[in-house]
């Protein structure tokens, strides 16, 4: 499940996908993008994964797009339509795939999370950060517009006006400020980051995996929809939930006045 650019492993039901280009602050080069997709392909083939965690090696989660790689591209002979098509192809698959993933996803951010890296983090269901993390929509600083689904994801976390300010100024904010804005869920001290974040990840990974996935996706899909559409999706999810082993275990645990031991099925 691993290559040089992205390292992936599974332990105790938790798949950890680590961006592994610390010398480039894990910028989203083509090899990292391919590595993420390959890692998710490998996770899809397993039935024992109950949570997927994304993290970065070194002093950054992900510093955004591969600016160096952009310099090597010759766009002079290509039409605007072709460029737009290629940008969609290169920028849509990863955030959409993570956002729509069937099981819970968590971003563990320790260090810089900038530009497209914000898109990777916010595509996950939960965002956890160390107090040394920093976040910013820095596209403007290299003369680019926001991408990697950040125009979709960021406003849903912080509101339209704050999202616009972050995009228009390119300001980098601390982890604590990001939490105050609603961009992330929790901030932990750097010394305790791994253990504290690990506890929350473990709590998610030991839950009723199938229904947690439905809950997260239905919350995502509630934006822009009607209350009736939400109720219909909830009913469909509950119909699936009633047939799971974890529902049976939850009911049995309730009747026996004990903590449930969910299997993820």
FENQUITA-V738453 format. One record per helix or strand. SS is the DSSP state (H for helix, E for strand). FROM is the first residue (numbers start at 0). TO is the last residue. If there is no record, write none. Layout:
{{SS,FROM,TO} {SS,FROM,TO}}
This chain:
{{E,5,10} {E,13,18} {H,21,23} {E,27,27} {H,29,43} {E,50,55} {E,59,61} {E,64,64} {H,66,70} {H,79,98} {E,104,108} {E,111,113} {H,115,122} {E,125,129} {E,133,135} {H,137,141} {H,149,157} {H,159,168} {E,171,173} {H,174,180} {E,185,187} {H,189,204} {H,208,220} {H,226,241} {H,244,254}}
